[in-house]
Amino acid sequence: MSRDDDLVGSVDDLREVLGVVSEKVPGLLRGLRDVLYSVEAAEGMAGAVATFYKKLVDAGIPREDAMDMARGYMINLRDVVRGKGFDLGGMVRREREEREEER
């Protein structure tokens, strides 16, 4: 295989990656936004945090400490993104494998 063939293969791979990214990422971001910022998500999170706080206070934890713990219990997008990151490479590989299996 020549160097030109390697370059063409790399360009094709990049084109495929960018195609998957442009196709999948916008929908993933919209879905993530909808999950995190919907009315249902807010109600669910509020109920979970309130229950957590109440259980702590009922167990004898001082209110101020329980409030701090409840704040820590809440998940926000910034922490999720920082802590886990997004594995776009893995997503691209899975997408490629699925297409190859369909052939």
N, C-alpha and C positions, 0 to 999 in steps of 0.2 A: 504494500500500500504506500502510495507516495505522500509526500507532505501536503500536496494540494488536496488529495483525497481526505486526509486527516482534517484539514481546514474546512472542507465542505461538510464533513461529518459533524464537526464542532458547530458550524453555523446552523446546520439542520437541527442539532440537539438544542441549541439556544432558541431557535425559532419555535421548536416544540414546547420548550419550557415557558417561553413568553406567551405562547398561545394558551397553555393551560392556566397560567397565572391570570391573564386578562379575562379568561372565561370563568374561572372559579372564584378568584379572590373577591370581586365585587359582591357576589351572592353570599359568600361566607361572612363578609363584613356586615352586610345588611341583616343577615340572620343573627349574628352576634349582637348587633345593636338592638334588634327586636327582642331578643331574649333578655338582654340586660336592662332595657329601658321601656319595656311595655308596662301597661297598667297592671297586668297580671303578675309580671315579675316584681314590680314594686310592692304589690299587695302581699305576695308570697314572702318576699324578703322582710317586709315590715312585720308580718306575723311570726316568722321564724326568729327574728331578733327580739321581738317583744316576749315571745315564749322563753327564749334563752335567758333574757334578763330576769323575767319573773321567776324562773326556776332557780336562778342563782340567789336572788333575794330570799325566796322561800327556804333555800338551803342554809340561810344564815350569813351569806356574803354581804358585807356592807354595801349600801346602795352605790356609793361612789366607785368602789372596786367593781361592782357588777356592771355599772355603766361603762367603765373602761374595757371590761371584758367583752361586753356586747358590741362596742365599737370595733374591737379587734376581730369579732366574729363576722362582721360584714365584709363582703368581698367587693373590691372595686376593680374595674377593668385595668387600671394602671398596674396594680399589683399582679394581676393574672398575666399580663403581657411581660412584665419584668421577670416574673418568676419562672414562667414556663417557656416563653418564646413561641415562635411559630416555625414548624418544620416544613417549609415550602418544598425543600428538596424531596422529602419523604412523600409529600402529596403528589409531586410530579412523577416520582417513580411508580407510585401506586396507580396513577392515572395511565401511565404508559403500559404497565403490566396488564391492566384491565383491557385496554384496547388491543394488545397483542393476543390476549386470550379470546377475544371476540372474533379474531381473524381465522 
